[in-house]
């Protein structure tokens, strides 16, 4: 019985850590994965580097993004931070 009382605070601590840290991070990763999977041509984006542009082509894990007139860059799909809604 005494041994169980020793482990109860430890179990409670791990449960709190799970609900405050691990679970929210897993949900955020799931949302990001869905966002990256749903990217398509014509979508306005912001990259991790802070560039704003419009996706022109997507092929597997690579895409072409138009940053300005006559300025196109090839980048990895994972470099998209967010989709810009106007």
N, C-alpha and C positions, 0 to 999 in steps of 0.2 A: 504494500500500500504506500509506503514511504517513497519507493522508487517511482511510482506513478506521479506523486506530487512533485517530484523533481522535474519530470519531463513535461508537465502541463504548461508551465510558462514558455518553454521552448516551442511546443506545438502551437500555442496561441501566437507567439511571435511570427512563426513561419506562415501561419494562416493570414495574419495581418499583412505581411510582406507580399503574399500572393495577391491579395485583393487590392492593395495600394500601388504595387509596382509591376509585377509580372503580368497580370491579366490585362491592365490597360495598354501595356506595351504590345502584347499579342494582338489586341483589337486594332491598334494603330497600324501594325504591320499588315494585317489583313486588309484594311481599307486602302493602304498604299498599293498593295499587290493588285487589288481589284481596279484601282485607278490606272495603273500601268498597263493592265491587260485590256482595258477599254479605250485606250488611246486610238485615235483614227485621224486620217488626213483632214485638214481644215480646223483642227482643234487649236485654240490659243493656249499657250503654256508659259510657265516661268521655270527656268532651269535652276539647278542647285547653285550655279555660278551667278545667278541674278539676271540672266538674259531673258528678255521677253521675245516670243516669236510664235510663228504658226507652223504646224506640222504640214509638210508637203507630201512626204512618202514615208511609209513604214515597211520595213522588211525584217522579220524576226526580232532581234534585239537591237536593231540599228534603225535610225531614221534620219531624214533630211529635214532641217528646220530653216524657214526663211526668217531672218532677223530684221532685214530691211530690204528695200529694192535692190536687186542684184547681189544680195548677200545671203548665201546659203551655207549652212554648216552641216556636217554629218556628225551625229553624236549617238551615244548609247541611250537606249530607252530608259534605263534606271537614272539618268541624269535629270529627269523631269521631277521637279519638286511639287508643282501644283498646276491645276487647270484654271485658267482665267475665265471667269464668267463676267460678261459685260451686260 
